[in-house]
Amino acid sequence: MLVTALSAFVRRRGLHLHQSTQNRFIEEVVRQEVKMFPEQALRELIANALVHQDFLATGTSVMIDMYSDRIEISNPGIPPIKVERFIDENRSRNEQLAKLMRIFGICEEKGSGIDKVVSAAEMFQLPAPDFRVGDTRTTAVLFAHQDFADMSKSDRIRACYQHCCLLYVSNQRMSNQALRERFRLSESQAANVSYIIGFTKEAGLIKADESESTSTRYARYLPFWA
């Protein structure tokens, strides 16, 4: 249903929906198709773009750009909160539209849509979604699967920060082990994860939980704003 609705939306906007949003593989002579992007994440991001668009902006609208390795969903307008706080805070630009979409079950009741996007990306072992603010538009980028070895330093830092935020709003704390599990890495790669945590701390995005053990092995981490 979502693919059909998305296709209709794209056609109305005069865009082209590429068929690269599916991965195909053959097992025991039977071809199977595995969705490249989680449906829940797409639904939440599209609903979010519709709810938070600036209707006073002229000559522009919500846009969905699809590529072989990512989907970009953007809306006119600058968000009322910083992108670093998308996971733990929410402020709707169009409250009446948001209320209507909640009644229809299209978007979240408590503003937890971005939490679900990040969680779905982790479950599908995708790079962390990227939220970008330009001069007139806000863009959410959902990436296709990428092996850990191929992720850039910024990709890993963004994933570390988002995972830390996701755990914090669930009343949990991030540890080396928790981040290893997010990246699907073995215990022998704990040192690599420690480097990522260190880089994310240097970027000012996370901090050590002083109420927990100060030992590097058992250290726990919080978002910078906690």
C-alpha positions as CSV (number, residue, x, y, z in Angstrom):
1,M,0.0,0.0,0.0
2,L,2.8,2.4,0.9
3,V,4.6,1.8,-2.4
4,T,1.4,2.4,-4.3
5,A,0.7,5.6,-2.4
6,L,4.3,6.7,-2.8
7,S,4.2,6.1,-6.5
8,A,1.0,8.1,-6.8
9,F,2.5,11.0,-4.8
10,V,5.6,11.0,-7.0
11,R,3.6,10.9,-10.2
12,R,1.5,13.9,-9.0
13,R,4.7,15.8,-8.3
14,G,6.2,15.0,-11.7
15,L,9.0,12.9,-10.2
16,H,10.3,9.6,-11.4
17,L,10.1,6.6,-9.0
18,H,13.1,4.4,-9.7
19,Q,12.8,0.7,-9.2
20,S,16.1,0.6,-7.3
21,T,14.2,0.7,-4.0
22,Q,14.3,-3.1,-3.9
23,N,17.0,-5.6,-3.5
24,R,16.6,-8.9,-5.5
25,F,18.4,-12.2,-4.8
26,I,17.9,-15.7,-6.0
27,E,17.8,-18.6,-3.5
28,E,17.0,-22.1,-4.5
29,V,15.9,-21.0,-8.0
30,V,13.2,-18.7,-6.5
31,R,13.7,-15.0,-6.8
32,Q,12.8,-13.0,-3.7
33,E,12.5,-9.3,-3.3
34,V,13.7,-7.6,-0.1
35,K,12.7,-4.0,0.5
36,M,15.8,-1.8,0.7
37,F,14.2,0.7,3.0
38,P,11.9,0.0,6.0
39,E,8.3,0.9,5.2
40,Q,7.7,2.4,8.7
41,A,10.6,4.8,8.3
42,L,9.4,6.0,4.9
43,R,5.8,6.5,6.3
44,E,7.0,8.5,9.2
45,L,9.4,10.7,7.2
46,I,6.8,11.5,4.5
47,A,4.2,12.3,7.2
48,N,6.7,14.4,9.0
49,A,7.5,16.4,5.9
50,L,3.8,17.0,5.2
51,V,3.1,18.1,8.8
52,H,6.1,20.4,9.2
53,Q,6.1,22.1,5.8
54,D,5.9,25.8,5.6
55,F,2.7,26.6,3.7
56,L,3.6,30.3,3.4
57,A,6.5,29.4,1.2
58,T,5.6,29.8,-2.5
59,G,6.9,28.0,-5.5
60,T,7.9,24.9,-3.6
61,S,6.4,21.8,-2.0
62,V,7.3,18.5,-0.3
63,M,9.7,16.6,-2.5
64,I,10.8,12.9,-2.6
65,D,14.0,12.3,-4.5
66,M,15.0,8.6,-5.0
67,Y,18.5,7.4,-5.9
68,S,20.2,4.0,-6.1
69,D,21.7,4.4,-2.6
70,R,19.3,6.7,-0.7
71,I,16.0,8.5,-0.5
72,E,15.7,12.2,0.3
73,I,12.5,13.6,1.6
74,S,12.4,17.3,2.0
75,N,9.9,20.0,2.9
76,P,9.9,23.8,2.6
77,G,10.7,25.5,5.9
78,I,13.3,25.6,8.7
79,P,12.5,23.3,11.7
80,P,11.6,25.1,15.0
81,I,14.0,22.9,16.9
82,K,17.6,21.8,16.1
83,V,18.2,18.6,14.2
84,E,20.2,17.3,17.2
85,R,17.0,17.3,19.2
86,F,14.7,15.6,16.7
87,I,14.7,12.3,18.7
88,D,13.8,13.7,22.1
89,E,11.7,16.8,21.3
90,N,8.9,17.7,19.0
91,R,7.1,20.9,17.9
92,S,4.6,20.9,15.1
93,R,4.4,23.8,12.7
94,N,0.9,22.9,11.6
95,E,-1.0,21.6,14.6
96,Q,-4.4,21.2,12.9
97,L,-2.8,19.1,10.1
98,A,-0.9,17.1,12.6
99,K,-4.1,16.4,14.6
100,L,-5.9,15.3,11.5
101,M,-3.1,13.0,10.5
102,R,-3.0,11.5,14.0
103,I,-6.7,10.8,13.8
104,F,-6.2,9.0,10.5
105,G,-3.3,7.0,12.0
106,I,-0.7,8.4,9.6
107,C,1.6,10.0,12.1
108,E,2.5,9.6,15.7
109,E,0.5,10.8,18.6
110,K,3.4,11.8,20.8
111,G,5.9,13.1,18.3
112,S,8.0,9.9,18.4
113,G,8.1,9.5,14.6
114,I,11.8,10.2,14.3
115,D,12.6,7.7,17.1
116,K,10.8,5.1,15.0
117,V,12.8,6.1,11.9
118,V,16.1,5.7,13.7
119,S,15.0,2.5,15.3
120,A,13.9,1.0,12.0
121,A,17.2,2.1,10.3
122,E,19.1,0.2,13.0
123,M,16.9,-2.9,12.7
124,F,17.5,-2.9,8.9
125,Q,21.3,-2.4,9.6
126,L,21.3,0.9,7.6
127,P,23.5,3.9,8.1
128,A,22.0,6.5,10.5
129,P,19.5,8.8,8.8
130,D,20.8,12.3,8.1
131,F,18.7,15.4,8.8
132,R,19.9,18.5,6.9
133,V,18.8,22.1,7.2
134,G,19.4,24.4,4.2
135,D,18.5,28.0,3.7
136,T,14.8,27.3,2.9
137,R,14.3,23.5,3.2
138,T,14.7,20.7,5.6
139,T,15.8,17.3,4.2
140,A,15.8,13.8,5.7
141,V,18.0,11.3,4.0
142,L,17.5,7.6,4.4
143,F,20.4,5.5,3.2
144,A,20.5,2.0,1.7
145,H,22.5,-0.7,3.5
146,Q,26.2,-0.2,3.8
147,D,28.8,-2.4,5.5
148,F,30.4,-0.9,8.6
149,A,33.8,-0.9,6.8
150,D,32.4,1.3,4.1
151,M,30.9,3.9,6.4
152,S,32.6,7.2,6.7
153,K,33.7,8.7,10.0
154,S,30.8,11.2,10.0
155,D,28.4,8.3,9.3
156,R,29.7,6.4,12.4
157,I,29.6,9.5,14.6
158,R,26.0,10.2,13.6
159,A,25.0,6.6,14.3
160,C,26.7,6.7,17.7
161,Y,24.9,9.9,18.7
162,Q,21.5,8.8,17.4
163,H,21.9,5.4,19.2
164,C,22.8,7.2,22.4
165,C,19.7,9.4,22.1
166,L,17.5,6.5,21.3
167,L,18.6,4.6,24.4
168,Y,18.3,7.6,26.6
169,V,14.7,8.3,25.7
170,S,14.1,4.6,26.5
171,N,15.6,5.2,30.0
172,Q,18.8,3.2,29.1
173,R,22.4,4.2,28.7
174,M,24.8,3.5,25.8
175,S,27.8,1.4,26.3
176,N,30.6,0.0,24.1
177,Q,28.6,-3.3,23.9
178,A,25.4,-1.5,23.0
179,L,27.0,0.3,20.1
180,R,28.8,-2.8,18.9
181,E,25.4,-4.5,18.8
182,R,24.0,-1.6,16.8
183,F,26.8,-2.0,14.2
184,R,26.6,-5.9,14.4
185,L,30.2,-6.1,15.4
186,S,32.0,-8.8,17.4
187,E,33.6,-8.3,20.8
188,S,37.0,-8.4,19.1
189,Q,36.1,-5.1,17.5
190,A,35.5,-3.3,20.8
191,A,38.5,-1.1,20.2
192,N,37.0,0.2,16.9
193,V,33.8,1.1,18.7
194,S,35.8,2.9,21.4
195,Y,37.4,5.1,18.8
196,I,33.9,6.0,17.5
197,I,32.7,6.8,21.0
198,G,35.8,9.0,21.4
199,F,35.3,10.8,18.2
200,T,31.6,11.4,19.1
201,K,32.7,12.8,22.5
202,E,35.2,15.1,20.8
203,A,32.4,16.3,18.5
204,G,30.5,17.4,21.6
205,L,27.6,15.1,20.9
206,I,27.8,12.7,23.9
207,K,29.3,12.7,27.3
208,A,30.2,10.1,30.0
209,D,27.6,9.3,32.6
210,E,29.4,10.3,35.7
211,S,26.9,8.4,37.9
212,E,28.1,5.2,36.4
213,S,31.5,3.5,36.5
214,T,34.5,5.5,35.2
215,S,36.1,2.4,33.9
216,T,36.5,2.5,30.1
217,R,35.2,-1.1,29.8
218,Y,32.0,-0.4,31.8
219,A,31.5,3.3,30.9
220,R,28.0,4.5,30.0
221,Y,27.2,7.5,27.9
222,L,24.6,10.2,27.6
223,P,23.6,12.7,24.9
224,F,25.3,16.1,25.4
225,W,21.9,17.7,26.4
226,A,21.0,15.2,29.1
